[in-house]
Amino acid sequence: MKLKKIEPQVCKIYHKNDDLVTFIGVANDLEFTDFRVQIKDAQVEGYYAEFTVNGETKVLNIDKDGRCPNWQQGMFDQNLDNLWLLL
């Protein structure tokens, strides 16, 4: 058996205000969830994330309640996929 080095999935977070887009940073799944909670607490709008899934960039909108109505398969599901293999 060998321990594999596995890089966690990450996304890039942006804020759009009219035509101005501001890069917020890169987040892993725990950081992204925390950021969504902050959005909900502050009730702010205009945030979105970009994920690369199978070489394709996907945009994930975040509403003022921290929800992501257009969540897509392949976004932060790496660990869940591996857990299914243990069942």
C-alpha positions as CSV (number, residue, x, y, z in Angstrom):
1,M,0.0,0.0,0.0
2,K,1.1,3.5,-0.8
3,L,-0.2,6.8,0.4
4,K,-1.2,9.0,-2.5
5,K,-0.8,12.7,-2.6
6,I,-4.2,14.0,-3.7
7,E,-4.7,17.7,-4.4
8,P,-8.1,18.9,-3.1
9,Q,-10.5,20.4,-5.6
10,V,-10.6,24.2,-5.6
11,C,-12.6,26.9,-7.2
12,K,-12.0,30.6,-8.0
13,I,-14.4,33.0,-6.4
14,Y,-15.4,36.3,-8.0
15,H,-17.7,39.2,-7.3
16,K,-19.5,41.1,-10.1
17,N,-20.8,44.6,-9.5
18,D,-22.2,46.0,-12.7
19,D,-19.4,45.6,-15.2
20,L,-16.6,45.4,-12.6
21,V,-15.5,41.8,-11.8
22,T,-13.2,41.4,-8.7
23,F,-11.3,38.2,-8.0
24,I,-11.8,37.2,-4.4
25,G,-9.5,34.2,-4.2
26,V,-9.1,30.4,-4.5
27,A,-11.0,28.1,-2.1
28,N,-11.2,24.4,-1.3
29,D,-14.5,22.9,-0.4
30,L,-14.4,23.8,3.3
31,E,-13.4,27.4,2.5
32,F,-16.1,27.7,-0.2
33,T,-18.8,26.5,2.2
34,D,-17.6,29.0,4.8
35,F,-17.7,31.8,2.2
36,R,-21.3,30.9,1.3
37,V,-22.3,31.1,5.0
38,Q,-20.8,34.6,5.1
39,I,-22.8,35.5,2.0
40,K,-26.0,34.3,3.7
41,D,-25.2,36.1,6.9
42,A,-24.5,39.4,5.1
43,Q,-27.3,38.8,2.5
44,V,-25.1,40.1,-0.4
45,E,-25.4,39.4,-4.1
46,G,-23.1,39.2,-7.1
47,Y,-20.8,36.4,-6.1
48,Y,-20.0,33.4,-8.3
49,A,-17.4,30.6,-8.5
50,E,-15.6,29.0,-11.4
51,F,-14.8,25.3,-11.3
52,T,-12.8,23.2,-13.8
53,V,-14.5,19.9,-14.2
54,N,-13.0,17.4,-16.6
55,G,-11.1,20.2,-18.3
56,E,-14.2,22.4,-18.8
57,T,-14.7,25.6,-16.8
58,K,-18.2,25.8,-15.2
59,V,-19.7,28.9,-13.5
60,L,-21.6,28.4,-10.3
61,N,-23.8,31.3,-9.2
62,I,-24.2,32.0,-5.4
63,D,-27.4,33.6,-4.3
64,K,-27.8,36.0,-1.3
65,D,-28.8,33.0,0.8
66,G,-25.5,31.2,0.0
67,R,-27.3,28.7,-2.2
68,C,-26.0,27.5,-5.5
69,P,-29.0,26.8,-7.8
70,N,-26.9,25.6,-10.7
71,W,-24.7,23.1,-8.8
72,Q,-23.3,20.6,-11.2
73,Q,-21.9,17.1,-10.9
74,G,-18.1,17.1,-10.4
75,M,-18.0,20.1,-8.1
76,F,-16.5,19.2,-4.8
77,D,-17.6,15.6,-5.0
78,Q,-14.2,13.9,-5.1
79,N,-14.4,12.7,-1.5
80,L,-18.0,11.6,-1.8
81,D,-17.2,9.5,-4.9
82,N,-14.4,7.8,-2.9
83,L,-16.6,7.1,0.1
84,W,-19.1,5.3,-2.2
85,L,-16.3,2.9,-3.2
86,L,-16.2,1.8,0.5
87,L,-19.8,0.7,0.6
